[in-house]
Every structure is written in structure tokens, then in C-alpha cells.
Amino acid sequence: MAQAVEEWYKQMPIITRSYLTAAVVITVGCSLEIISPHHLYLHPERVVRHYEVWRLVTNFLYFRKLDLDFLFHMFFLARYCKLLEENSFRGRTADFFYMLLFGATVLTGIVLIGGMIPYLSESFARILFLSNSLTFMMVYVWSKHNPFIHMSFLGLFTFTAAYLPWVLLGFSILVGSSTWVDLLGMIAGHAYYFLEDVYPRISGRRPLKTPSFIKALFADETVVVAQPANAWFAPPAQDFHQD
């Protein structure tokens, strides 16, 4: 069993493996009180006045408590991040990293700007960590790149992957979870999808071209595309899977 897990981990592409490892280490470290979440959350004032710039990164790595919700998001992170990196961004590691960087920047900008809008500032002030939103963004982008894959929800109804973000949003409403983080992820995901996939077809220009200095950080790798026909798309408790 341990060998199988080790092999699964080693076969992950570099960005997925790095993000998953950092998320697990940070979240477990906080649960064991080795790390304090108070040093990780997004705090604009401390970033600007106290130069705690690491908060711009660490708020995307902490997934709160080690509970079912944590496992749920780790599954989505490992699954959809891996699928995107191995398929849509195959051999384009730098482009995939740039997508995550763009998403993180958009999400941070939304929270900062929203915090200055009357009547909305209080809601945005409650958003301390954007890790769930970035995960949801990856789900959204994957659904746009694979819109015709058939999926099912709890065996109750089937739908195509294009509607997966909306099904998950509806599920969050049903269980009483906050929908803000999901909506922010959808906004960031749609912004990326439009600028990277739709706008270039309309105008012939690509505004999100990956900078050369980021490309220099990554060497193109030959990645084996693996997408099992009966792959599960969520933990068994939620029963999301591909027909």
C-alpha cells in the first residue's frame, strides 16, 4: 500500500506535486500547532506596512482543519490540477504555472478591491484564505476544456462536465457552506478562460502569453496522458464520477 502511494506521488507532474505537498505540510503543521494560521492569512496592511509578503502566497496553501472538507479539497486539487497539467498543459509547465499565478493575482485583487466597496467590504473582510477559490478555479478551467465528458451526481442525475462548477456550487448551497469562495474561483477561472481561449480566437492576440523569464524556469517535459474511462471526480462520499 505504501509503495503504491509513493509511486502515485512520484508520478504526479511537478506543479501538482509541489502544490499538493505544500498544502498538506502547511495544513498539517497548523493542525499540530507548529505553524500559526495568524502568520499565513491574507492581511493587506501587514503586507504593505510590515513587508510580510509571504502572506500573498501562504493564504493559498492553508486549507483549514483536517476534516472531510480538507480531504475533499485535496482530492480536487490532486485530481484536477493533475489533469490540467498532464492534458491541457501537456509539455507547457510554464504556461500552467502562469495560469495559477494569474488566478492567484485575480483572486487577491478581487478581495482587496471588494474590501473597499461599501456594503460588501464586511463580506470580503471575512475571506482570509483563498486556497479553496484557487482549487475551484482549476475545476472551472478543466470543465471548460472538457465540456462534453459525462458525469453523475450521487447517482441521481447525469450532466456534462461543462456544468460541474454549477453542480458543486449548488451542492455548497445545499450543505450550507459559504458560496463566496466558489464564486470567486469561477470568476477567476472564467477570466483566464476568456483571455486565454476565447479572446485570441476573436482578435488573434494572446494577452496572457507566458513571460520568457517564467518559461526559463521550466524545461518542457514529456508527460504521459492518463485519464481512465471510469475515473472518480470526487471522494466516494460525494459520488462524483465519470460515466
Accessible surface in RSA format (square Angstrom, percent):
REM  Atomic radii and reference values for relative SASA: ProtOr
REM  Chains: A
REM  Algorithm: Lee & Richards
REM  Probe-radius: 1.40
REM  Slices: 20
REM RES _ NUM      All-atoms   Total-Side   Main-Chain    Non-polar    All polar
REM                ABS   REL    ABS   REL    ABS   REL    ABS   REL    ABS   REL
RES MET A   1   189.75  98.3 142.80  94.5  46.95 111.8 121.69 103.5  68.06  90.2
RES ALA A   2    83.69  76.9  69.30 107.0  14.38  32.7  75.61 106.5   8.08  21.4
RES GLN A   3   147.17  82.3 142.24 104.0   4.93  11.7  46.82  99.7 100.36  76.1
RES ALA A   4    63.50  58.4  49.27  76.0  14.23  32.4  57.37  80.8   6.13  16.2
RES VAL A   5    74.82  49.2  72.67  65.8   2.15   5.2  74.77  65.0   0.06   0.2
RES GLU A   6    87.57  50.3  81.78  61.9   5.78  13.8  32.17  62.2  55.40  45.2
RES GLU A   7    90.52  52.0  90.32  68.3   0.20   0.5  33.20  64.2  57.32  46.8
RES TRP A   8   117.64  47.2 113.94  55.2   3.70   8.7  98.60  52.6  19.05  30.9
RES TYR A   9    78.53  36.7  78.53  44.7   0.00   0.0  62.36  46.9  16.17  19.9
RES LYS A  10   130.10  63.5 110.58  67.8  19.52  46.5  68.58  61.7  61.52  65.5
RES GLN A  11   116.52  65.2  95.43  69.7  21.09  50.2  34.93  74.3  81.59  61.9
RES MET A  12     3.57   1.9   0.00   0.0   3.57   8.5   0.00   0.0   3.57   4.7
RES PRO A  13    12.57   9.2   3.11   2.8   9.47  34.4  12.57  10.4   0.00   0.0
RES ILE A  14    62.01  35.3  60.40  45.0   1.61   3.9  60.40  43.5   1.61   4.4
RES ILE A  15    15.75   9.0  15.32  11.4   0.44   1.1  15.40  11.1   0.36   1.0
RES THR A  16     0.00   0.0   0.00   0.0   0.00   0.0   0.00   0.0   0.00   0.0
RES ARG A  17    61.09  25.6  61.09  31.1   0.00   0.0   7.28  10.0  53.80  32.6
RES SER A  18    56.94  48.1  45.78  61.1  11.16  25.7  37.58  80.0  19.36  27.1
RES TYR A  19    20.45   9.5  15.19   8.6   5.25  13.7  20.10  15.1   0.35   0.4
RES LEU A  20    16.00   8.9  16.00  11.4   0.00   0.0  16.00  11.2   0.00   0.0
RES THR A  21    50.02  35.6  45.38  46.0   4.64  11.1  49.80  66.9   0.22   0.3
RES ALA A  22    32.14  29.6  25.39  39.2   6.76  15.4  31.93  45.0   0.22   0.6
RES ALA A  23     0.00   0.0   0.00   0.0   0.00   0.0   0.00   0.0   0.00   0.0
RES VAL A  24    55.27  36.4  55.27  50.0   0.00   0.0  55.27  48.0   0.00   0.0
RES VAL A  25    87.27  57.4  81.76  74.0   5.51  13.3  85.69  74.5   1.58   4.3
RES ILE A  26    26.85  15.3  26.85  20.0   0.00   0.0  26.85  19.3   0.00   0.0
RES THR A  27     0.00   0.0   0.00   0.0   0.00   0.0   0.00   0.0   0.00   0.0
RES VAL A  28    49.03  32.3  49.03  44.4   0.00   0.0  49.03  42.6   0.00   0.0
RES GLY A  29     6.60   8.1   0.00   N/A   6.60   8.1   6.33  17.4   0.27   0.6
RES CYS A  30    10.09   7.6   0.55   0.6   9.54  22.4   0.82   2.1   9.27  10.0
RES SER A  31    51.57  43.6  16.82  22.4  34.75  80.0  23.87  50.8  27.70  38.8
RES LEU A  32   116.92  65.1  93.03  66.6  23.89  60.0  97.73  68.6  19.19  51.6
RES GLU A  33   155.21  89.1 124.70  94.3  30.50  72.6  41.77  80.8 113.44  92.6
RES ILE A  34   131.86  75.0  99.77  74.3  32.09  77.3 104.76  75.4  27.10  73.5
RES ILE A  35    49.85  28.4  44.46  33.1   5.39  13.0  48.92  35.2   0.93   2.5
RES SER A  36    38.84  32.8  31.50  42.0   7.33  16.9  27.55  58.7  11.28  15.8
RES PRO A  37    42.43  30.9  42.11  38.4   0.32   1.2  42.35  35.0   0.08   0.5
RES HIS A  38   132.09  72.2 129.14  89.8   2.95   7.6  84.40  87.0  47.69  55.5
RES HIS A  39   108.59  59.4 108.53  75.4   0.07   0.2  64.62  66.6  43.98  51.2
RES LEU A  40     9.58   5.3   9.58   6.9   0.00   0.0   9.58   6.7   0.00   0.0
RES TYR A  41    44.89  21.0  44.89  25.5   0.00   0.0  16.79  12.6  28.11  34.6
RES LEU A  42     8.23   4.6   2.07   1.5   6.17  15.5   2.07   1.5   6.17  16.6
RES HIS A  43    46.97  25.7  46.03  32.0   0.94   2.4  19.15  19.7  27.82  32.4
RES PRO A  44    62.42  45.5  57.93  52.8   4.49  16.3  62.42  51.5   0.00   0.0
RES GLU A  45    89.39  51.3  80.82  61.1   8.56  20.4  29.36  56.8  60.03  49.0
RES ARG A  46    82.12  34.5  82.12  41.9   0.00   0.0  11.80  16.1  70.32  42.6
RES VAL A  47    19.04  12.5  15.69  14.2   3.34   8.1  15.69  13.6   3.34   9.1
RES VAL A  48   108.87  71.6  94.89  85.9  13.98  33.7 100.49  87.3   8.38  22.7
RES ARG A  49   170.86  71.7 146.72  74.8  24.14  57.5  41.82  57.2 129.04  78.2
RES HIS A  50    98.43  53.8  78.61  54.6  19.82  50.7  47.69  49.1  50.74  59.0
RES TYR A  51   170.14  79.4 159.90  91.0  10.24  26.7 111.75  84.0  58.39  72.0
RES GLU A  52    19.76  11.3  19.76  14.9   0.00   0.0   3.33   6.4  16.43  13.4
RES VAL A  53    89.41  58.8  85.66  77.5   3.75   9.0  85.66  74.4   3.75  10.2
RES TRP A  54   120.22  48.2 113.82  55.1   6.41  15.0 116.66  62.2   3.56   5.8
RES ARG A  55     5.60   2.4   5.60   2.9   0.00   0.0   0.00   0.0   5.60   3.4
RES LEU A  56    71.84  40.0  64.75  46.3   7.09  17.8  64.75  45.5   7.09  19.1
RES VAL A  57    92.40  60.8  90.46  81.9   1.94   4.7  92.40  80.3   0.00   0.0
RES THR A  58    18.46  13.1  18.46  18.7   0.00   0.0  18.46  24.8   0.00   0.0
RES ASN A  59     0.00   0.0   0.00   0.0   0.00   0.0   0.00   0.0   0.00   0.0
RES PHE A  60    10.28   5.1  10.28   6.4   0.00   0.0  10.28   6.2   0.00   0.0
RES LEU A  61    27.26  15.2  27.26  19.5   0.00   0.0  27.26  19.1   0.00   0.0
RES TYR A  62    23.33  10.9  23.07  13.1   0.26   0.7   3.27   2.5  20.06  24.7
RES PHE A  63     6.71   3.4   1.18   0.7   5.53  14.4   2.45   1.5   4.26  12.2
RES ARG A  64   115.36  48.4 115.01  58.6   0.35   0.8  44.46  60.8  70.90  43.0
RES LYS A  65   155.48  75.9 150.91  92.6   4.57  10.9  96.52  86.9  58.96  62.8
RES LEU A  66    85.83  47.8  52.67  37.7  33.15  83.3  54.28  38.1  31.55  84.9
RES ASP A  67    65.87  46.1  55.12  54.9  10.75  25.4  38.66  91.0  27.21  27.1
RES LEU A  68   102.72  57.2  95.99  68.7   6.73  16.9  97.14  68.2   5.58  15.0
RES ASP A  69    72.32  50.7  66.19  65.9   6.13  14.5  27.40  64.5  44.92  44.8
RES PHE A  70    13.33   6.7  12.73   7.9   0.61   1.6  13.11   7.9   0.22   0.6
RES LEU A  71   107.79  60.0 103.93  74.4   3.86   9.7 104.17  73.2   3.62   9.7
RES PHE A  72    32.71  16.4  32.71  20.3   0.00   0.0  32.71  19.8   0.00   0.0
RES HIS A  73    27.06  14.8  27.06  18.8   0.00   0.0  13.63  14.0  13.43  15.6
RES MET A  74    17.14   8.9  15.87  10.5   1.27   3.0  16.17  13.7   0.97   1.3
RES PHE A  75    57.93  29.0  51.08  31.6   6.85  17.8  57.15  34.6   0.79   2.2
RES PHE A  76     5.55   2.8   4.88   3.0   0.67   1.7   4.88   3.0   0.67   1.9
RES LEU A  77     0.02   0.0   0.00   0.0   0.02   0.0   0.02   0.0   0.00   0.0
RES ALA A  78    11.22  10.3  10.45  16.1   0.77   1.8  10.63  15.0   0.59   1.6
RES ARG A  79    42.38  17.8  38.26  19.5   4.11   9.8  13.15  18.0  29.23  17.7
RES TYR A  80     0.27   0.1   0.27   0.2   0.00   0.0   0.27   0.2   0.00   0.0
RES CYS A  81     0.04   0.0   0.00   0.0   0.04   0.1   0.00   0.0   0.04   0.0
RES LYS A  82    37.11  18.1  37.11  22.8   0.00   0.0  15.27  13.7  21.84  23.3
RES LEU A  83     2.80   1.6   2.49   1.8   0.31   0.8   2.49   1.7   0.31   0.8
RES LEU A  84     0.15   0.1   0.00   0.0   0.15   0.4   0.15   0.1   0.00   0.0
RES GLU A  85     4.53   2.6   3.74   2.8   0.78   1.9   2.85   5.5   1.68   1.4
RES GLU A  86     8.38   4.8   8.38   6.3   0.00   0.0   0.00   0.0   8.38   6.8
RES ASN A  87    42.60  29.4  25.12  24.3  17.47  42.1  21.61  52.0  20.98  20.3
RES SER A  88    32.20  27.2   9.69  12.9  22.51  51.9  14.56  31.0  17.65  24.7
RES PHE A  89     3.89   1.9   2.76   1.7   1.13   2.9   2.76   1.7   1.13   3.2
RES ARG A  90   125.56  52.7 109.51  55.8  16.05  38.2  27.02  36.9  98.54  59.7
RES GLY A  91    19.09  23.5   0.00   N/A  19.09  23.5  12.92  35.5   6.17  13.8
RES ARG A  92    90.56  38.0  86.53  44.1   4.04   9.6  50.44  68.9  40.12  24.3
RES THR A  93     8.41   6.0   8.20   8.3   0.20   0.5   2.13   2.9   6.28   9.5
RES ALA A  94     7.46   6.9   6.52  10.1   0.94   2.1   6.52   9.2   0.94   2.5
RES ASP A  95     7.45   5.2   5.78   5.8   1.67   3.9   1.66   3.9   5.79   5.8
RES PHE A  96     0.00   0.0   0.00   0.0   0.00   0.0   0.00   0.0   0.00   0.0
RES PHE A  97    68.76  34.4  68.76  42.6   0.00   0.0  68.76  41.7   0.00   0.0
RES TYR A  98    42.58  19.9  42.58  24.2   0.00   0.0  12.73   9.6  29.85  36.8
RES MET A  99     0.20   0.1   0.00   0.0   0.20   0.5   0.00   0.0   0.20   0.3
RES LEU A 100    18.69  10.4  17.66  12.6   1.03   2.6  18.00  12.6   0.69   1.9
RES LEU A 101    79.25  44.1  74.82  53.5   4.42  11.1  78.66  55.2   0.59   1.6
RES PHE A 102    32.47  16.2  28.13  17.4   4.34  11.3  32.47  19.7   0.00   0.0
RES GLY A 103     0.00   0.0   0.00   N/A   0.00   0.0   0.00   0.0   0.00   0.0
RES ALA A 104    18.30  16.8  17.92  27.7   0.39   0.9  18.20  25.6   0.10   0.3
RES THR A 105    87.25  62.1  79.36  80.5   7.89  18.8  68.78  92.4  18.47  27.9
RES VAL A 106    32.99  21.7  26.64  24.1   6.35  15.3  32.31  28.1   0.68   1.8
RES LEU A 107     0.00   0.0   0.00   0.0   0.00   0.0   0.00   0.0   0.00   0.0
RES THR A 108    16.81  12.0  16.81  17.0   0.00   0.0  13.52  18.2   3.29   5.0
RES GLY A 109    24.48  30.2   0.00   N/A  24.48  30.2  24.12  66.2   0.36   0.8
RES ILE A 110    39.55  22.5  34.22  25.5   5.33  12.8  37.69  27.1   1.86   5.1
RES VAL A 111    11.05   7.3   9.65   8.7   1.40   3.4   9.65   8.4   1.40   3.8
RES LEU A 112    67.50  37.6  59.66  42.7   7.83  19.7  62.54  43.9   4.96  13.3
RES ILE A 113   105.39  60.0 105.28  78.4   0.11   0.3 105.28  75.8   0.11   0.3
RES GLY A 114     2.79   3.4   0.00   N/A   2.79   3.4   2.39   6.5   0.41   0.9
RES GLY A 115    33.15  40.9   0.00   N/A  33.15  40.9  14.61  40.1  18.54  41.5
RES MET A 116   145.17  75.2 115.12  76.2  30.05  71.5  81.83  69.6  63.33  83.9
RES ILE A 117    72.50  41.3  71.74  53.4   0.76   1.8  72.50  52.2   0.00   0.0
RES PRO A 118    96.21  70.1  83.59  76.2  12.62  45.9  91.73  75.7   4.48  27.8
RES TYR A 119   214.62 100.2 175.03  99.6  39.59 103.0 139.75 105.0  74.87  92.3
RES LEU A 120    70.30  39.1  70.30  50.3   0.00   0.0  70.30  49.4   0.00   0.0
RES SER A 121    40.54  34.3  39.56  52.8   0.98   2.3  14.64  31.2  25.90  36.3
RES GLU A 122   118.89  68.3 113.28  85.7   5.61  13.4  46.02  89.0  72.87  59.5
RES SER A 123    26.33  22.2  23.52  31.4   2.81   6.5   1.12   2.4  25.21  35.3
RES PHE A 124    14.76   7.4  13.08   8.1   1.68   4.4  13.62   8.3   1.14   3.3
RES ALA A 125    70.44  64.8  46.08  71.1  24.36  55.4  58.09  81.8  12.35  32.7
RES ARG A 126   155.34  65.2 135.36  69.0  19.98  47.6  68.45  93.5  86.89  52.7
RES ILE A 127    16.79   9.6   9.07   6.8   7.73  18.6  13.14   9.5   3.65   9.9
RES LEU A 128    64.18  35.7  63.91  45.7   0.27   0.7  64.04  45.0   0.14   0.4
RES PHE A 129    15.67   7.8   9.16   5.7   6.51  17.0   9.16   5.6   6.51  18.6
RES LEU A 130     0.14   0.1   0.11   0.1   0.04   0.1   0.14   0.1   0.00   0.0
RES SER A 131     2.55   2.2   2.55   3.4   0.00   0.0   0.00   0.0   2.55   3.6
RES ASN A 132    29.40  20.3  27.57  26.6   1.82   4.4   1.90   4.6  27.50  26.6
RES SER A 133     0.00   0.0   0.00   0.0   0.00   0.0   0.00   0.0   0.00   0.0
RES LEU A 134     8.01   4.5   8.01   5.7   0.00   0.0   8.01   5.6   0.00   0.0
RES THR A 135     2.87   2.0   2.78   2.8   0.10   0.2   2.78   3.7   0.10   0.1
RES PHE A 136    15.48   7.7  14.19   8.8   1.30   3.4  15.27   9.3   0.21   0.6
RES MET A 137     0.00   0.0   0.00   0.0   0.00   0.0   0.00   0.0   0.00   0.0
RES MET A 138     0.79   0.4   0.79   0.5   0.00   0.0   0.79   0.7   0.00   0.0
RES VAL A 139     1.38   0.9   1.38   1.2   0.00   0.0   1.38   1.2   0.00   0.0
RES TYR A 140    15.08   7.0  15.08   8.6   0.00   0.0   4.02   3.0  11.06  13.6
RES VAL A 141     0.00   0.0   0.00   0.0   0.00   0.0   0.00   0.0   0.00   0.0
RES TRP A 142     3.51   1.4   3.51   1.7   0.00   0.0   1.42   0.8   2.10   3.4
RES SER A 143     0.54   0.5   0.54   0.7   0.00   0.0   0.00   0.0   0.54   0.8
RES LYS A 144    66.97  32.7  56.97  35.0  10.01  23.8  10.56   9.5  56.42  60.1
RES HIS A 145    57.06  31.2  27.95  19.4  29.11  74.5  32.05  33.0  25.01  29.1
RES ASN A 146    32.25  22.2  26.38  25.5   5.87  14.1   6.20  14.9  26.06  25.2
RES PRO A 147    38.81  28.3  37.79  34.4   1.02   3.7  37.79  31.2   1.02   6.4
RES PHE A 148   167.01  83.6 157.64  97.6   9.37  24.4 158.25  95.9   8.76  25.1
RES ILE A 149    32.78  18.7  27.42  20.4   5.36  12.9  32.56  23.4   0.22   0.6
RES HIS A 150   104.59  57.2 101.04  70.2   3.55   9.1  64.57  66.5  40.03  46.6
RES MET A 151     0.00   0.0   0.00   0.0   0.00   0.0   0.00   0.0   0.00   0.0
RES SER A 152     5.98   5.1   5.98   8.0   0.00   0.0   5.98  12.7   0.00   0.0
RES PHE A 153    13.68   6.8  13.68   8.5   0.00   0.0  13.68   8.3   0.00   0.0
RES LEU A 154    71.31  39.7  52.84  37.8  18.47  46.4  53.83  37.8  17.48  47.0
RES GLY A 155    60.76  74.9   0.00   N/A  60.76  74.9  27.55  75.6  33.21  74.4
RES LEU A 156   134.01  74.6 100.14  71.6  33.87  85.2 103.21  72.5  30.80  82.9
RES PHE A 157    95.13  47.6  85.78  53.1   9.35  24.3  95.00  57.6   0.13   0.4
RES THR A 158    89.67  63.8  68.28  69.2  21.39  51.0  35.67  47.9  54.00  81.6
RES PHE A 159    21.60  10.8  10.89   6.7  10.71  27.9  21.60  13.1   0.00   0.0
RES THR A 160    33.89  24.1  32.92  33.4   0.97   2.3  27.28  36.6   6.61  10.0
RES ALA A 161     0.00   0.0   0.00   0.0   0.00   0.0   0.00   0.0   0.00   0.0
RES ALA A 162    33.88  31.2  25.16  38.8   8.72  19.8  25.18  35.5   8.70  23.1
RES TYR A 163   131.45  61.4 131.45  74.8   0.00   0.0  83.25  62.6  48.19  59.4
RES LEU A 164     0.06   0.0   0.06   0.0   0.00   0.0   0.06   0.0   0.00   0.0
RES PRO A 165     0.49   0.4   0.49   0.4   0.00   0.0   0.49   0.4   0.00   0.0
RES TRP A 166   142.30  57.1 133.83  64.8   8.47  19.9 114.88  61.3  27.42  44.5
RES VAL A 167    23.97  15.8  15.15  13.7   8.82  21.2  21.77  18.9   2.19   5.9
RES LEU A 168     9.35   5.2   8.23   5.9   1.12   2.8   8.23   5.8   1.12   3.0
RES LEU A 169    18.43  10.3  18.43  13.2   0.00   0.0  18.43  12.9   0.00   0.0
RES GLY A 170    28.03  34.6   0.00   N/A  28.03  34.6  26.74  73.4   1.29   2.9
RES PHE A 171    42.48  21.3  40.35  25.0   2.13   5.5  41.02  24.9   1.46   4.2
RES SER A 172    16.81  14.2  16.10  21.5   0.71   1.6   0.79   1.7  16.01  22.4
RES ILE A 173   109.04  62.0  94.47  70.4  14.57  35.1  96.94  69.8  12.09  32.8
RES LEU A 174   145.22  80.9 112.16  80.2  33.06  83.1 115.06  80.8  30.16  81.2
RES VAL A 175    87.32  57.5  50.95  46.1  36.37  87.6  59.78  51.9  27.55  74.7
RES GLY A 176    67.35  83.1   0.00   N/A  67.35  83.1  33.93  93.1  33.43  74.9
RES SER A 177    59.55  50.3  43.16  57.6  16.39  37.8  27.67  58.9  31.88  44.7
RES SER A 178    70.91  59.9  49.42  66.0  21.49  49.5  50.77 108.1  20.15  28.2
RES THR A 179    35.69  25.4  32.71  33.2   2.98   7.1   9.27  12.5  26.42  39.9
RES TRP A 180    89.98  36.1  89.97  43.5   0.01   0.0  70.36  37.5  19.62  31.8
RES VAL A 181    31.99  21.0  31.90  28.9   0.09   0.2  31.99  27.8   0.00   0.0
RES ASP A 182    11.46   8.0  11.46  11.4   0.00   0.0   0.00   0.0  11.46  11.4
RES LEU A 183    68.99  38.4  68.87  49.3   0.11   0.3  68.87  48.4   0.11   0.3
RES LEU A 184     2.21   1.2   2.21   1.6   0.00   0.0   2.21   1.6   0.00   0.0
RES GLY A 185     0.00   0.0   0.00   N/A   0.00   0.0   0.00   0.0   0.00   0.0
RES MET A 186    12.01   6.2  10.91   7.2   1.10   2.6  11.14   9.5   0.87   1.2
RES ILE A 187    93.27  53.1  87.52  65.2   5.74  13.8  91.78  66.1   1.49   4.0
RES ALA A 188     0.00   0.0   0.00   0.0   0.00   0.0   0.00   0.0   0.00   0.0
RES GLY A 189     0.00   0.0   0.00   N/A   0.00   0.0   0.00   0.0   0.00   0.0
RES HIS A 190    84.83  46.4  84.83  59.0   0.00   0.0  62.48  64.4  22.35  26.0
RES ALA A 191    30.64  28.2  22.01  34.0   8.63  19.6  30.12  42.4   0.52   1.4
RES TYR A 192     5.86   2.7   5.86   3.3   0.00   0.0   2.09   1.6   3.77   4.6
RES TYR A 193    37.97  17.7  37.97  21.6   0.00   0.0  11.15   8.4  26.82  33.1
RES PHE A 194    80.44  40.2  80.44  49.8   0.00   0.0  80.44  48.8   0.00   0.0
RES LEU A 195    52.15  29.0  52.15  37.3   0.00   0.0  52.15  36.6   0.00   0.0
RES GLU A 196    27.45  15.8  18.60  14.1   8.84  21.1   6.68  12.9  20.76  17.0
RES ASP A 197    34.58  24.2  29.60  29.5   4.98  11.8   6.40  15.1  28.18  28.1
RES VAL A 198    33.52  22.1  33.45  30.3   0.07   0.2  33.45  29.1   0.07   0.2
RES TYR A 199    62.03  29.0  62.03  35.3   0.00   0.0  42.20  31.7  19.83  24.4
RES PRO A 200    28.47  20.7  21.49  19.6   6.97  25.4  21.84  18.0   6.63  41.2
RES ARG A 201   171.49  72.0 133.76  68.2  37.73  89.8  75.59 103.3  95.90  58.1
RES ILE A 202   127.23  72.4  93.34  69.5  33.89  81.7  99.06  71.3  28.18  76.5
RES SER A 203    41.90  35.4   8.94  11.9  32.96  75.9  18.13  38.6  23.76  33.3
RES GLY A 204    68.95  85.0   0.00   N/A  68.95  85.0  33.55  92.1  35.40  79.3
RES ARG A 205   156.15  65.6 151.97  77.5   4.19  10.0  69.14  94.5  87.02  52.7
RES ARG A 206    89.00  37.4  69.32  35.3  19.67  46.8  38.13  52.1  50.87  30.8
RES PRO A 207    70.49  51.4  31.80  29.0  38.68 140.6  45.04  37.2  25.45 158.1
RES LEU A 208    15.59   8.7  13.86   9.9   1.73   4.4  13.86   9.7   1.73   4.7
RES LYS A 209   141.81  69.2 131.36  80.6  10.45  24.9  73.58  66.2  68.23  72.7
RES THR A 210     4.92   3.5   0.92   0.9   4.00   9.5   0.00   0.0   4.92   7.4
RES PRO A 211    41.42  30.2  30.56  27.9  10.86  39.5  41.42  34.2   0.00   0.0
RES SER A 212    92.66  78.3  81.58 108.9  11.09  25.5  48.65 103.6  44.02  61.7
RES PHE A 213   139.14  69.6 130.43  80.8   8.71  22.7 136.61  82.8   2.53   7.2
RES ILE A 214     3.52   2.0   3.52   2.6   0.00   0.0   3.52   2.5   0.00   0.0
RES LYS A 215    90.74  44.3  83.31  51.1   7.43  17.7  56.33  50.7  34.41  36.7
RES ALA A 216    87.51  80.5  45.75  70.6  41.76  95.0  57.98  81.7  29.53  78.2
RES LEU A 217   123.67  68.9  91.03  65.1  32.64  82.1  94.74  66.5  28.93  77.9
RES PHE A 218    46.72  23.4  30.88  19.1  15.83  41.2  34.91  21.2  11.81  33.8
RES ALA A 219    81.57  75.0  63.68  98.3  17.89  40.7  71.19 100.3  10.38  27.5
RES ASP A 220   119.77  83.9  89.47  89.1  30.29  71.6  27.88  65.6  91.88  91.6
RES GLU A 221    85.95  49.3  75.19  56.9  10.76  25.6  31.56  61.0  54.39  44.4
RES THR A 222   132.34  94.1  97.57  98.9  34.77  82.9  65.65  88.2  66.68 100.8
RES VAL A 223    20.66  13.6  18.19  16.5   2.47   6.0  20.51  17.8   0.15   0.4
RES VAL A 224   119.67  78.7 111.63 101.1   8.04  19.4 114.65  99.6   5.02  13.6
RES VAL A 225    68.84  45.3  44.12  39.9  24.72  59.6  44.12  38.3  24.72  67.0
RES ALA A 226    46.74  43.0  39.60  61.1   7.13  16.2  44.83  63.1   1.91   5.1
RES GLN A 227    58.33  32.6  31.05  22.7  27.27  64.9  13.85  29.5  44.48  33.7
RES PRO A 228    78.07  56.9  65.07  59.3  13.00  47.3  77.79  64.2   0.28   1.7
RES ALA A 229    76.84  70.7  60.75  93.7  16.10  36.6  67.89  95.6   8.95  23.7
RES ASN A 230   116.48  80.3 102.99  99.5  13.48  32.5  31.66  76.2  84.82  82.0
RES ALA A 231     8.17   7.5   1.47   2.3   6.70  15.3   8.17  11.5   0.00   0.0
RES TRP A 232   127.31  51.1 121.37  58.7   5.94  13.9  95.14  50.7  32.16  52.2
RES PHE A 233     0.07   0.0   0.00   0.0   0.07   0.2   0.00   0.0   0.07   0.2
RES ALA A 234     0.30   0.3   0.00   0.0   0.30   0.7   0.00   0.0   0.30   0.8
RES PRO A 235    16.43  12.0  15.24  13.9   1.20   4.4  16.43  13.6   0.00   0.0
RES PRO A 236   111.81  81.5  97.89  89.2  13.92  50.6  98.50  81.3  13.31  82.7
RES ALA A 237    68.38  62.9  33.30  51.4  35.07  79.8  46.35  65.3  22.02  58.3
RES GLN A 238    21.05  11.8  20.29  14.8   0.76   1.8   1.00   2.1  20.05  15.2
RES ASP A 239    33.80  23.7  33.80  33.6   0.00   0.0  11.79  27.7  22.01  22.0
RES PHE A 240     0.03   0.0   0.03   0.0   0.00   0.0   0.03   0.0   0.00   0.0
RES HIS A 241    47.28  25.8  47.28  32.9   0.00   0.0  27.73  28.6  19.54  22.7
RES GLN A 242    21.28  11.9  19.80  14.5   1.49   3.5   0.75   1.6  20.54  15.6
RES ASP A 243    88.84  62.2  46.81  46.6  42.03  99.4  45.94 108.1  42.91  42.8
END  Absolute sums over single chains surface
CHAIN  1 A    13053.6      10981.4       2072.2       8763.8       4289.7
END  Absolute sums over all chains
TOTAL         13053.6      10981.4       2072.2       8763.8       4289.7
